[in-house]
Amino acid sequence: MLSTYDDAVVARSATFDGGEAHLPVRALLLERLGEATGAHRLTVLCAPSGYGKTATVTAWLGDGSDPRRQVRWVRGARCAADAIWHSIAEELAPFSRNPAAPGDDPVRAAMRAAAAITSPVTLVLDDYHHATSPENDTAIAELAAASGQLRLVVAGRRITLLDSHLVRAKVRVLRIGPGELLLGPDEARRFAASRGVPRSNRLDAALEQADGWPLAIAAALDLGSDELSLGAQQGRARPGSAASRDVDPVANLTSFALASLEVLAPPARHVLLAAAQLDAIGVTQLGRLLEAGPDAALGTARQLVEAGLLVRPSGSHTAEFRCHRSVRAALHEIAARAMDAAERARLYRDRAAELEYTDPFSAFRLYCAAGRYDAAELVLGRDFAVITAEPDARAQLLRAVPEEALLAHPTITFALIFLELPQVDVSVERILHLVRIWARGLEDQLPQGIATPPGPLHFPLLCQAMAVARLLEGPEASLAILRHIEGLLTPSQVDDDPTAAPEHAPVAGAPVFSGFLPAYFHFAATTAIMAGDLDCARRNLNRLRRRSERMIAGSAGGAAVGSAGSTLDAGHCWLLVAFGGLAFTELLEGDMRSCAAALAEMDAIVERAGAVAPSISWAGAEVARAHLSYELDDHAQLRRANARLEPLGPHLEYWPLLVVAQAAWIRQVRGTCAALAHLRAGVAEIPDVPRSTRGWSEYLLGYEIMLCTSLGDLPTAAALVASAPNDSPRMRLERARIALFSCDDVEALLTAQQVALPGTTTRQRLDRLLISAVAAWNCGRRDDAFLMLREAAELLERHQLPSSLQNVPYRALRGLAVAAREAGVCDLVGLVDEVPESARAKRYERLTEMELRTLRTIARHRSANNAATELFVTPGTVKKHLASVYRKLGVSGRDEAILQAGRMGILG
């Protein structure tokens, strides 16, 4: 089939100054061979055509013309495999006391001659691929072991047993393969420079494309060109000549590829063009392509491998072959023109079917290229976690999917949205358009909602329906679907049982693909967070953590899929999602120590594995980092979070909580009034609030009420509480806080104590304790105040929440803390004193009706006499009331009083 190819190689080599003399040889390899001289009786150089095997041996040992070196060469010929033994016996005869006699068996004759060698001799067997066979390779090993005076060097494109354990058990073997004969980038550039070819971008591109193959490098440099070599040393261009400047290495490689194709027989040419269209091609597909059996297909592939045009992918455990990089680009263009669309689609489809379980992304890509979007969606649903772990190439591929295919295959649309979300150059309008397509596609696939009879993708589609419901209908609708899915899954399927390894166990008659479980756990946790069920969120995030760790462990143990979609990389990416989700969950809980620990785990994974969390699943972690900044008094954390989140803008689902974190930092630096202004401005920038972010409305409202209360703007705070849609624990605590700042300590204590502990977060429990402790202290209930302050101190220490001390009246809190320290109850004085001056909340004494009327009148008239006239009192009475107002508001003059009263909302 390849009968003409070897002749073409010979002819090409002859053009390049005879044989392989033109090919570059690695200096480091020659040093290694020189150092190994005498240490190995058998040295084997096995590599395809054009790797400089003969040139390397010649540079190492000479060509046999120097009798002093006692090196003899035997070159394989196109004849029977046993003919080589006649030549071996003849070359050994001059050095042996027992030369062959006429009529001797050639193998036995060679063995006898070797055993009787009287002086050191090296025998080179070149082009041994013509003679290799199990019998010959075994005999060569015995020959090498026959005498300590004989050293064998074997060079060929293929060997059968010479590098096997069977041979190495008999004799020490030094094996030199293609990897040792390849030229590195620097070596290739030095070789080009030595041939007078000036460095250029085209040269660098060609040398990179040649991928170290010496023959391709020589072809790129056009070393056989008469014009280049004319008047110069053999195979060397005259430096600075016009010809050397006009060399186009990339064009030369293209010509090399075309010439290589031309000398092939039609079946081999067909195989090479097919391989150029694919990442690799297997024996089964080769058989279908050639309409031949596996042996014939493998024979054709082996001949192309020996020619250097096909290579075995590194690390592959199956019989697969890929087109050599040096010729692939040119042959890919030829194949694209030569193959019709149907044949190319069939080629892609057949290759994709082979890769579904070993390299899911390549299978997905090929199915898309073949227009088989149904099969592509099935692969995506089965291995979503791996396919979406590396976003750049994936997003580019998915953008090319036509809209009608996106509508018919919502899982593909989901993946596209998932990968487009973090791209700052993708408009919000495009995302919303894709979401509408996604929702319509899901309606078509699940016409009866969760009651739709299951199909092959039922589990991934239900998970997507949960995510869409959260975006378009709100957390409650999404939570209902989550509860339905959880009711269908068994503990082993969701990985609660670490000894179970379910891969495709059915749910409601449809498979639960393990590759989609990470996405399910992530979106289930997000749904639970938005609905306020933090326990459910933690449960799913810990399932995601365990699943990711199993992916990493399975990959490390040899269960990784193909290089295009590594389970190891995906495991690290989704482990980041798990820890990021846990950090965000603990932020909402108020356990900032656990939040910091989860963020530290994330940072360690990024440092160790270089992983990146997929899509915008990292956003919640950065919001948590922003909130951690004011608890730790570490502005660098806030800067880091802002740098990552601000490019995504106010449309980000977690944006309102970032605004809260920024306001909390501003409060520490510039005071509560500036924090409130920033909060309101930031919320005003958020566009129409999508249903998915309404879960944050109470969080935002509660924070705004707390700031208003801390400022003394109790009317606004009370109005905001009244506007709340439900009487949640958060709102009841804010009512208690308002009562505390209103100096109604009994009401504050009663209201706070009525907040039941079940269903509250750690942060809310701490607020309840601090409000109750201060109110009890003001009521004279010393023991109760000490008890609740001690519990608060334990929560502060355990969960690292010093900012909570800013939310109760500072003076009263410090007095209580000092008394508790003196009584030996607990010591919070240091923490209380660390509350920034600008963030210390004040409790203002209530103004009497007359004091309030006087303040409002003076704000209008700015004159005591005019105010007195309007109030029908004397100017002295006005001044007396103003002095009381100044004392209660903690100000020193009229303008300050008016400003403070404006902040407190009491000017009317």
C-alpha positions in Angstrom: 0.0 0.0 0.0 2.9 2.3 0.8 5.3 0.8 -1.7 6.3 4.1 -3.2 6.7 6.0 0.0 10.1 4.6 1.1 11.5 5.2 -2.3 10.3 8.8 -2.1 12.0 9.2 1.3 15.3 7.8 -0.2 15.0 10.2 -3.1 14.3 13.2 -0.8 17.3 12.3 1.4 19.5 12.0 -1.7 18.5 15.6 -2.6 19.6 16.6 0.9 23.2 15.6 0.4 23.0 11.9 0.7 20.9 9.8 3.2 20.4 11.6 6.5 23.5 13.7 6.5 21.5 16.9 6.1 19.4 16.1 9.2 20.2 17.9 12.5 21.6 15.8 15.3 21.2 16.6 19.0 24.5 17.4 20.7 23.2 16.4 24.1 22.2 13.0 22.8 25.7 12.5 21.4 27.1 13.3 24.8 24.7 10.8 26.4 25.7 8.1 23.9 29.4 8.8 24.5 29.0 8.5 28.2 27.1 5.3 27.8 29.8 3.7 25.6 30.7 0.3 27.1 27.8 0.3 29.6 25.3 -1.3 27.2 26.0 -4.2 24.9 22.9 -3.3 22.9 21.8 0.2 21.9 18.5 0.5 20.0 17.5 3.6 18.1 13.8 3.2 17.1 12.0 6.1 15.5 10.0 6.8 12.3 11.6 8.0 9.1 13.4 11.4 9.2 14.4 11.4 12.9 18.1 11.3 12.1 18.9 7.8 13.4 21.6 7.1 10.8 23.0 10.6 11.1 23.2 10.2 14.9 25.0 6.9 14.8 27.4 8.2 12.1 28.2 11.3 14.2 28.7 9.0 17.3 30.6 6.1 15.8 31.6 7.1 12.3 30.5 5.6 9.0 32.8 2.5 9.2 35.4 3.8 6.8 38.0 4.3 9.6 39.5 0.9 10.3 41.0 2.1 13.6 37.5 2.5 15.2 36.6 -1.1 14.4 33.0 -0.2 13.6 31.2 -2.3 11.0 27.9 -1.4 9.3 25.2 -3.8 8.1 22.4 -2.1 6.3 19.0 -3.8 6.0 17.8 -4.5 2.5 14.5 -5.4 0.8 14.9 -9.1 1.0 14.0 -12.0 3.3 14.3 -11.2 7.0 17.0 -13.9 7.6 19.4 -12.5 4.9 20.8 -10.0 7.4 22.6 -12.9 9.2 24.8 -13.6 6.3 26.0 -9.9 6.4 26.5 -10.1 10.2 28.6 -13.2 9.9 30.7 -11.6 7.1 31.3 -8.4 9.1 32.3 -10.3 12.3 34.6 -12.8 10.5 37.8 -10.6 10.4 37.6 -10.2 14.2 36.9 -13.8 15.2 38.9 -17.0 15.7 35.9 -19.0 14.4 34.7 -17.5 11.1 31.8 -19.0 9.3 32.4 -21.9 6.9 30.6 -22.4 3.6 27.2 -23.9 4.0 26.8 -23.0 7.7 23.5 -21.9 9.0 23.8 -18.1 9.0 22.4 -17.5 12.5 24.6 -20.2 14.1 27.6 -19.0 12.1 27.1 -15.5 13.4 26.8 -16.7 17.0 30.0 -18.8 16.7 31.8 -15.9 15.2 30.6 -13.5 18.0 31.6 -15.9 20.8 35.2 -16.0 19.4 35.8 -12.3 18.9 39.4 -11.4 19.9 39.2 -7.6 20.1 36.4 -5.0 20.8 34.2 -4.4 17.8 31.0 -2.4 17.3 28.4 -3.7 14.8 25.7 -1.3 13.5 22.6 -2.8 12.1 20.9 0.1 10.1 17.4 0.0 8.6 16.7 -2.9 10.8 12.9 -2.5 10.3 13.3 -4.6 7.1 14.5 -7.5 9.2 12.7 -7.3 12.5 10.7 -10.3 13.7 10.3 -12.1 17.0 12.9 -14.7 15.9 15.4 -12.2 14.7 15.0 -9.9 17.7 15.5 -12.8 20.1 18.6 -13.9 18.2 20.0 -10.3 18.1 19.7 -10.2 21.9 21.5 -13.6 22.2 24.2 -12.2 19.8 24.7 -9.2 22.0 25.1 -11.4 25.0 27.5 -13.8 23.3 30.7 -11.8 23.9 31.9 -9.0 26.0 33.9 -7.8 23.1 30.9 -7.1 20.9 28.7 -4.1 21.0 25.5 -3.9 18.9 23.8 -0.7 17.7 20.4 -1.3 16.0 18.6 1.5 14.2 15.2 1.2 12.5 11.8 2.5 12.2 10.2 -0.4 14.0 11.3 -3.3 16.2 9.4 -6.2 17.5 10.9 -7.4 20.7 14.3 -5.6 21.2 12.9 -3.2 23.8 10.8 -5.9 25.6 11.3 -7.3 29.1 12.3 -10.6 27.5 15.3 -9.0 25.8 16.2 -6.8 28.7 16.4 -9.9 30.9 19.2 -11.2 28.8 21.2 -8.1 28.0 21.4 -4.5 29.0 19.6 -2.3 26.4 19.8 1.4 25.9 16.7 2.5 24.0 16.7 5.8 22.1 13.2 6.7 20.8 11.6 9.6 19.0 11.5 11.7 22.1 15.3 11.7 22.5 15.8 12.4 18.7 13.4 15.4 18.6 15.0 18.8 18.5 13.8 21.3 21.1 12.8 24.8 20.0 16.2 26.4 20.9 18.1 23.6 19.1 15.9 24.0 16.0 16.5 27.8 16.0 20.3 27.3 16.4 20.3 24.7 13.6 18.4 27.2 11.3 20.9 29.9 12.2 23.8 27.6 11.4 22.3 27.1 7.9 22.1 30.9 7.3 18.4 31.2 7.6 17.6 34.4 9.4 15.2 34.4 12.3 11.6 35.6 11.6 8.1 35.1 12.7 7.5 32.7 9.8 10.5 30.7 10.8 9.4 30.5 14.4 5.9 29.4 13.3 7.3 26.7 11.0 9.7 25.4 13.7 6.9 25.2 16.2 4.7 23.4 13.6 7.5 21.0 12.8 7.3 19.9 16.4 10.9 18.8 16.6 10.8 16.3 13.7 14.2 16.7 12.1 13.0 15.8 8.6 10.2 18.5 8.9 12.7 21.0 10.1 15.0 20.3 7.2 12.1 20.6 4.8 11.0 23.9 6.4 14.5 25.2 5.8 14.6 23.8 2.3 18.1 22.4 2.8 17.9 20.5 -0.5 17.5 23.7 -2.5 20.3 24.0 -5.1 20.0 27.8 -5.0 20.5 27.9 -1.3 23.5 25.5 -1.3 25.2 26.8 -4.4 28.6 28.1 -3.6 28.3 27.1 0.0 29.2 24.0 2.1 27.1 21.0 1.4 23.6 21.5 2.8 24.4 25.0 4.0 23.0 28.3 2.6 25.4 31.2 2.1 24.7 33.5 5.1 23.3 36.7 4.0 22.5 35.5 0.5 19.3 36.6 -1.2 18.2 33.0 -1.3 18.5 32.6 2.5 16.5 35.8 3.0 13.7 34.6 0.7 13.2 31.3 2.5 9.5 30.9 3.5 9.6 28.1 6.1 5.8 27.8 6.4 5.3 27.5 2.7 8.1 24.9 2.6 6.3 22.9 5.2 3.1 23.1 3.1 5.0 21.8 0.1 6.5 19.0 2.2 3.0 18.0 3.3 1.7 18.0 -0.3 4.7 16.0 -1.5 4.3 13.5 1.3 0.6 13.0 0.3 1.4 12.6 -3.4 3.7 9.6 -2.9 1.1 7.6 -1.0 -1.1 4.9 -2.4 -4.8 5.9 -2.4 -5.9 4.0 0.7 -3.0 5.5 2.8 -3.8 8.9 1.3 -7.4 8.5 2.4 -6.4 7.5 5.9 -4.0 10.5 6.2 -6.6 13.0 5.0 -9.1 11.6 7.5 -6.6 11.8 10.3 -5.9 15.4 9.4 -9.6 16.2 10.1 -9.6 14.7 13.5 -7.8 14.8 16.8 -6.9 11.2 16.3 -8.3 8.1 14.5 -8.8 4.6 15.9 -8.4 1.2 14.3 -12.2 0.6 14.2 -12.8 3.8 12.3 -9.9 3.1 10.0 -11.4 -0.2 9.2 -14.8 1.4 8.3 -12.9 4.1 6.3 -11.0 1.5 4.3 -13.7 -1.1 4.3 -11.1 -3.5 5.5 -10.5 -5.7 8.6 -8.6 -4.5 11.7 -5.3 -6.2 10.7 -5.3 -4.5 7.3 -6.3 -1.1 8.8 -3.6 -1.4 11.5 -1.0 -2.3 8.8 -1.8 0.8 6.9 -1.6 2.9 10.0 1.7 1.3 11.0 3.3 2.1 7.7 2.2 5.8 8.0 3.6 5.8 11.5 7.0 4.5 10.2 6.9 7.2 7.6 6.4 9.8 10.4 3.1 11.1 9.1 1.0 9.5 11.8 2.0 9.4 15.4 0.7 7.6 18.5 -0.7 10.1 21.0 1.4 10.2 24.1 -0.2 8.4 27.0 -2.8 6.6 24.8 -3.6 3.1 25.8 -5.6 2.3 22.7 -4.6 1.9 19.1 -5.1 5.5 18.0 -3.2 7.7 15.6 -3.0 11.4 14.9 -1.7 13.3 11.9 1.8 14.8 12.6 1.5 18.5 13.4 4.0 19.5 10.7 1.7 18.4 7.9 -1.7 18.5 9.6 -2.7 22.1 8.8 -2.0 21.8 5.0 -3.6 18.4 4.8 -6.6 19.6 6.8 -7.3 22.3 4.1 -6.9 19.7 1.4 -9.3 17.3 3.1 -11.8 20.1 3.7 -11.9 20.7 -0.1 -11.8 17.0 -1.1 -14.5 15.6 1.3 -18.1 16.3 0.8 -20.2 17.4 3.8 -21.9 14.1 4.3 -18.6 12.2 4.4 -17.0 14.7 6.7 -20.1 14.6 9.1 -19.9 10.8 9.1 -16.2 11.0 9.9 -16.9 13.3 12.8 -19.8 11.3 14.0 -17.9 8.0 14.0 -14.9 9.6 15.9 -17.3 11.2 18.4 -18.9 7.8 19.2 -15.5 6.4 20.1 -14.7 9.4 22.4 -18.0 9.7 24.4 -16.7 8.1 27.5 -12.9 8.9 27.2 -12.9 12.5 25.9 -16.4 14.0 26.3 -15.5 17.5 25.1 -14.0 16.2 21.9 -17.0 14.0 21.3 -19.3 17.0 22.0 -17.3 19.2 19.6 -17.4 16.6 16.8 -21.1 15.9 17.2 -21.7 19.6 16.9 -19.5 19.8 13.8 -21.5 16.9 12.3 -24.8 18.7 13.1 -25.8 15.8 15.5 -27.0 18.1 18.3 -29.2 15.4 19.9 -26.1 13.3 20.5 -24.1 16.4 21.5 -26.7 17.3 24.1 -26.7 13.8 25.5 -22.9 13.9 25.9 -23.1 17.4 27.5 -25.8 16.2 30.0 -23.7 13.2 30.9 -20.4 15.1 31.4 -21.4 18.7 32.0 -18.9 19.2 34.8 -16.0 18.3 32.7 -17.0 20.0 29.4 -17.7 23.3 31.1 -14.6 23.4 33.3 -12.5 25.1 30.7 -14.6 28.0 29.4 -12.7 29.8 26.5 -12.7 27.2 23.7 -16.1 25.9 24.9 -17.8 29.2 24.7 -16.4 29.8 21.2 -17.7 26.5 20.1 -21.2 27.0 21.6 -21.6 30.5 20.0 -21.5 28.8 16.6 -24.5 26.6 17.4 -27.5 27.9 15.4 -30.4 29.4 17.3 -32.9 26.7 16.1 -30.6 24.1 17.6 -30.3 26.0 20.9 -34.1 26.1 21.1 -34.4 22.4 20.4 -31.6 21.4 22.8 -31.9 23.5 26.0 -28.9 21.8 27.7 -26.7 23.3 25.1 -28.3 26.7 25.6 -27.7 26.3 29.4 -24.0 25.5 28.8 -23.7 28.6 26.6 -25.3 30.9 29.2 -23.2 29.3 31.9 -20.0 30.1 30.0 -21.1 33.5 28.7 -22.0 35.0 32.1 -18.5 35.9 33.2 -17.6 37.5 29.9 -17.7 41.3 30.4 -18.0 41.9 26.6 -21.3 39.9 26.5 -24.3 42.3 26.8 -27.1 41.8 29.3 -29.5 41.9 26.4 -27.8 38.8 24.8 -27.9 36.9 28.1 -31.6 37.8 28.5 -32.3 36.6 25.0 -30.5 33.3 25.6 -32.5 32.9 28.8 -35.7 33.3 26.9 -34.6 30.7 24.4 -33.6 28.4 27.2 -36.9 28.8 29.0 -38.8 28.1 25.7 -36.7 25.0 25.0 -37.4 23.7 28.5 -41.1 24.2 28.1 -41.0 22.1 24.9 -39.0 19.4 26.6 -41.0 19.4 29.8 -44.5 20.3 28.6 -46.1 19.0 31.9 -43.4 20.4 34.1 -42.1 18.1 36.7 -44.9 15.6 35.9 -43.5 15.1 32.3 -42.7 11.4 31.6 -38.9 11.0 31.9 -36.7 10.9 28.8 -32.9 10.3 28.5 -32.1 13.8 29.8 -34.8 14.0 32.4 -32.5 14.7 35.4 -30.5 17.5 33.7 -33.7 19.0 32.4 -35.3 19.1 35.8 -32.2 20.7 37.2 -32.3 23.4 34.5 -36.0 23.9 35.2 -35.1 24.6 38.8 -32.5 27.2 37.7 -34.9 28.9 35.3 -37.7 29.0 37.9 -35.4 30.9 40.2 -34.5 33.4 37.5 -38.0 34.0 36.1 -40.4 33.1 38.9 -38.5 33.5 42.2 -37.0 31.3 44.9 -40.2 29.7 46.0 -41.0 28.1 42.6 -37.4 27.0 42.3 -37.5 25.5 45.8 -40.5 23.4 44.9 -38.7 21.8 42.0 -35.7 21.2 44.3 -37.8 19.4 46.8 -39.2 17.3 43.9 -35.8 16.3 42.7 -34.5 15.5 46.2 -37.5 13.2 46.7 -36.4 11.3 43.6 -32.8 10.8 44.5 -31.4 8.1 46.7 -28.6 8.8 49.3 -26.1 6.9 47.1 -27.0 8.9 44.1 -26.3 12.2 45.8 -23.1 10.8 47.3 -24.2 10.9 50.9 -22.8 7.4 51.0 -19.1 7.8 50.3 -18.7 4.0 49.6 -21.2 4.2 46.8 -20.1 5.0 43.2 -23.3 5.4 41.2 -22.6 6.7 37.7 -25.8 6.5 35.8 -28.3 5.1 38.3 -31.9 5.7 37.1 -34.2 8.2 38.7 -37.9 7.9 37.8 -36.8 5.7 34.9 -34.1 8.2 33.6 -30.4 8.1 34.3 -28.8 10.5 36.8 -25.6 11.4 35.0 -22.7 11.7 37.5 -21.2 14.4 35.3 -24.2 16.6 35.8 -24.3 16.2 39.6 -21.8 19.0 40.4 -24.0 21.5 38.5 -27.1 20.1 40.3 -25.5 20.5 43.7 -24.3 24.0 42.9 -27.7 25.2 41.6 -29.6 23.4 44.4 -27.4 25.2 47.0 -28.0 28.5 45.2 -31.8 27.9 45.2 -31.7 27.0 48.9 -29.7 30.1 49.7 -32.1 32.4 47.9 -35.0 30.7 49.8 -33.2 31.1 53.1 -32.6 27.4 53.8 -28.9 27.5 54.7 -28.9 24.0 56.0 -30.1 22.7 52.6 -27.4 24.8 51.0 -24.6 23.4 53.2 -25.9 19.9 52.6 -25.6 20.3 48.8 -22.3 22.1 48.9 -20.7 19.4 51.0 -22.1 16.8 48.5 -20.4 18.9 45.8 -17.2 19.0 47.8 -17.2 15.2 48.2 -18.0 14.6 44.5 -15.2 17.0 43.5 -12.7 15.3 45.7 -13.7 11.9 44.3 -13.2 13.3 40.8 -9.7 14.4 41.7 -8.9 11.1 43.5 -10.3 9.1 40.6 -8.2 11.0 38.1 -5.1 10.7 40.2 -5.7 7.0 40.3 -5.8 6.7 36.5 -9.5 7.2 35.8 -9.0 10.5 34.1 -10.7 11.1 30.8 -9.0 12.5 27.7 -6.7 15.5 27.7 -9.2 17.8 26.2 -11.5 17.5 29.3 -9.6 16.4 32.3 -11.5 15.0 35.3 -8.6 16.2 37.4 -9.0 19.8 36.3 -12.7 19.7 36.5 -12.5 18.3 40.0 -10.4 21.2 41.2 -12.7 23.7 39.4 -15.8 22.3 41.1 -14.1 22.0 44.4 -13.6 25.8 44.2 -17.3 26.1 43.6 -18.0 24.1 46.7 -15.7 26.1 49.0 -16.9 29.3 47.5 -20.5 28.4 48.1 -19.7 27.4 51.7 -17.9 30.7 52.2 -21.0 32.6 51.0 -23.3 30.5 53.1 -21.3 31.1 56.2 -21.4 34.8 55.4 -25.2 34.7 55.5 -25.1 32.6 58.6 -22.7 35.0 60.3 -19.9 32.5 60.9 -17.1 34.6 59.5 -14.4 32.3 61.0 -15.7 29.4 58.9 -16.2 31.8 56.0 -12.5 32.8 56.2 -11.5 29.1 56.4 -13.4 28.3 53.2 -11.9 31.2 51.4 -8.4 30.0 52.5 -9.2 26.6 51.0 -10.2 28.2 47.8 -7.0 30.3 47.6 -4.9 27.2 48.3 -6.5 25.3 45.5 -5.9 28.2 43.1 -2.3 28.4 44.2 -1.8 24.6 44.1 -3.7 23.6 40.9 -4.2 26.9 39.0 -7.9 26.1 38.9 -10.6 28.6 38.0 -14.2 28.2 39.2 -16.6 27.8 36.2 -19.0 30.6 35.0 -19.7 33.1 37.8 -19.9 30.5 40.5 -17.0 32.3 42.2 -19.0 35.6 42.7 -20.6 34.6 46.0 -17.1 33.8 47.4 -15.8 37.3 46.4 -18.9 38.9 48.1 -18.0 36.9 51.2 -14.4 38.2 50.9 -15.7 41.7 50.7 -17.7 41.2 53.9 -14.7 39.6 55.6 -12.7 42.8 55.0 -14.5 44.9 57.6 -14.6 42.0 60.1 -10.8 41.6 59.8 -10.1 45.3 59.2 -8.3 44.3 56.0 -9.1 46.6 53.1 -7.0 44.5 50.7 -9.8 41.9 50.8 -12.4 44.5 49.7 -10.1 45.8 46.9 -9.6 42.2 45.6 -13.3 41.5 45.7 -14.2 44.8 44.0 -11.6 44.2 41.3 -13.3 40.9 40.3 -16.9 41.8 40.8 -17.2 45.4 39.5 -16.6 44.4 35.8 -19.7 42.3 36.0 -21.8 45.3 37.1 -25.1 45.8 38.9 -26.8 43.0 36.9 -24.8 40.5 38.9 -27.2 38.4 41.1 -25.0 39.0 44.2 -24.5 42.8 43.6 -26.7 44.0 46.4 -24.7 42.2 49.0 -21.5 43.7 47.6 -23.0 47.1 48.1 -23.7 46.2 51.7 -20.1 45.2 52.2 -18.9 48.4 50.7 -21.2 50.4 52.9 -20.0 48.4 56.0 -16.4 49.4 55.2 -17.4 53.0 54.6 -19.1 53.0 58.0 -15.9 52.1 59.7 -13.9 54.7 57.9 -16.3 57.6 57.4 -19.3 56.9 59.6 -22.8 55.6 59.5 -24.3 58.5 57.6 -21.8 58.0 54.7 -22.5 54.3 54.7 -26.3 54.9 54.4 -25.8 57.3 51.5 -23.6 54.7 49.7 -26.1 51.9 50.3 -29.0 53.9 48.9 -26.9 55.1 45.9 -25.7 51.6 45.2 -29.2 50.1 45.4 -30.5 52.8 43.1 -28.0 51.8 40.4 -29.4 48.3 40.3 -31.7 47.9 37.3 -35.1 46.3 37.4 -34.6 43.8 40.2 -35.0 40.3 38.7 -37.0 37.8 40.6 -33.9 35.8 41.5 -32.4 38.7 43.6 -35.6 39.4 45.6 -34.3 37.0 48.2 -31.8 39.7 49.1 -34.6 42.4 49.6 -35.1 41.6 53.3 -31.3 41.5 53.8 -31.0 44.9 52.3 -34.0 46.3 54.1 -32.8 45.0 57.4 -29.3 46.6 56.9 -30.9 49.9 55.9 -33.1 49.9 59.0 -30.2 49.1 61.2 -28.2 52.1 59.8 -31.2 54.4 60.2 -31.6 53.3 63.8 -28.0 53.7 64.5 -28.1 57.2 63.1 -31.1 58.0 65.3 -33.5 58.3 62.4 -36.1 56.3 64.2 -39.2 57.5 62.2 -37.6 56.3 58.9 -36.6 53.1 60.5 -40.1 52.5 61.9 -41.6 53.2 58.5 -39.2 50.8 56.8 -40.1 48.1 59.3 -43.8 48.7 58.6 -43.2 48.3 54.9 -41.7 44.8 55.3 -43.8 42.1 53.6 -43.7 39.7 56.6 -42.9 39.6 60.3 -39.7 37.7 60.0 -37.1 37.3 62.8 -35.0 39.9 61.2 -37.8 42.5 61.3 -38.7 41.7 64.9 -35.0 42.3 65.8 -35.1 45.6 64.0 -38.2 46.6 66.0 -36.3 45.7 69.2 -33.4 47.8 68.1 -35.6 50.7 67.4 -37.1 50.4 70.8 -33.6 50.3 72.4 -32.5 53.4 70.5 -35.8 55.1 71.5 -34.8 54.6 75.2 -37.7 52.2 75.6 -35.6 49.5 77.2 -38.5 47.4 78.5 -40.0 47.2 75.1 -36.7 46.4 73.5 -36.0 43.6 75.9 -39.5 42.1 75.5 -39.4 42.3 71.7 -35.9 40.8 71.4 -36.7 37.9 73.8 -39.8 37.1 71.7 -37.6 36.2 68.7 -37.5 32.4 68.7 -34.0 30.9 68.2 -35.1 28.2 65.7 -34.9 29.6 62.2 -32.4 32.4 63.1 -28.8 32.8 61.9 -25.8 33.1 64.1 -25.7 36.8 63.3 -29.3 37.3 64.3 -28.8 35.4 67.5 -25.8 37.6 68.3 -27.9 40.8 67.6 -30.6 39.4 69.9 -28.2 38.8 72.7 -26.5 42.2 72.4 -29.9 44.1 72.2 -31.2 42.1 75.2 -28.1 42.6 77.3 -27.9 46.4 76.8 -31.7 46.7 77.4 -31.5 44.5 80.5 -28.6 46.6 81.8 -30.5 49.8 81.3 -33.5 48.3 83.1 -31.3 47.4 86.1 -31.4 43.7 85.5 -27.7 43.2 86.1 -27.5 39.4 86.2 -29.6 38.9 83.1 -27.4 41.5 81.3 -24.2 39.6 82.4 -25.6 36.2 81.3 -26.6 37.5 77.8 -23.4 39.4 77.4 -21.3 36.3 78.2 -23.2 34.3 75.6 -22.7 37.1 73.1 -19.0 37.1 73.9 -18.8 33.4 73.1 -20.5 33.9 69.7 -18.2 36.8 68.9 -15.1 34.8 69.6 -16.3 31.6 67.9 -17.6 33.3 64.8 -15.5 36.5 64.5 -18.3 39.1 64.2 -16.9 42.3 65.8 -19.0 44.5 63.5 -22.1 43.5 65.4 -20.8 45.7 68.3 -21.4 48.7 66.1 -25.2 48.1 66.1 -26.1 48.9 69.7 -25.5 52.1 71.7 -21.8 52.3 72.3 -21.8 54.1 75.7 -24.3 51.7 77.3 -22.5 48.7 75.8 -19.1 49.8 77.1 -20.5 50.5 80.6 -22.0 47.0 80.6 -18.7 45.5 79.3 -16.6 47.2 82.0 -19.0 46.0 84.7 -18.9 42.4 83.3 -15.1 42.5 83.3 -15.0 43.7 86.9 -17.5 41.0 87.9 -15.3 38.3 86.2 -18.1 37.4 83.8 -16.3 38.1 80.5 -14.0 40.6 79.0 -15.3 42.4 75.9 -13.8 45.9 76.8 -11.0 45.5 74.3 -13.3 44.5 71.4 -15.7 47.3 72.3 -12.9 49.9 72.4 -11.8 48.7 68.9 -15.1 49.9 67.4 -14.1 52.8 65.1 -15.0 56.2 66.5 -17.0 57.0 63.3 -19.0 53.8 63.6 -20.0 54.1 67.3 -23.8 54.2 67.6 -25.4 56.8 69.9 -28.7 56.7 71.7 -30.3 60.1 71.8 -32.6 61.2 74.6 -36.1 61.9 73.4 -37.0 65.6 72.7 -40.1 66.9 74.4 -42.9 68.2 72.2 -41.9 71.8 72.9 -38.2 71.1 72.3 -39.1 69.6 68.9 -41.4 72.5 68.0 -38.6 74.9 68.9 -36.0 73.0 66.8 -38.3 72.9 63.8 -39.1 76.6 64.1 -35.5 77.7 64.5 -34.6 75.6 61.4 -37.1 77.7 59.4 -36.3 81.1 60.8 -32.7 80.8 62.0 -33.5 83.6 64.6 -34.5 83.1 68.2 -36.7 86.3 68.1 -38.6 85.2 65.0 -39.0 81.7 66.5 -40.2 83.2 69.8 -42.8 85.2 67.9 -44.1 82.2 66.0 -44.2 80.1 69.2 -45.8 82.9 71.3 -42.9 82.6 73.9 -40.1 84.8 74.9 -36.7 84.6 73.2 -35.3 83.4 76.5 -37.6 80.4 76.5 -36.5 79.5 73.0 -32.8 79.6 74.1 -33.6 77.5 77.1 -35.3 74.8 74.9 -32.4 75.0 72.4 -29.9 74.4 75.1 -31.7 71.2 76.1 -31.9 70.2 72.5 -28.1 70.7 72.0 -27.5 68.5 75.1 -29.7 65.7 74.0 -28.4 65.6 70.5 -24.8 65.9 71.6 -24.1 69.0 69.5 -22.6 72.5 70.4 -24.7 74.8 68.2 -27.7 75.6 66.1 -26.3 74.5 62.7 -25.0 71.2 64.1 -28.4 70.6 65.8 -30.3 71.2 62.5 -27.9 68.9 60.6 -28.2 66.1 63.2 -32.0 66.5 63.4 -32.1 66.2 59.6 -30.2 62.9 59.8 -32.5 61.7 62.5 -35.6 62.6 60.4 -37.3 64.7 63.1 -37.5 68.0 61.4 -40.7 67.0 59.7 
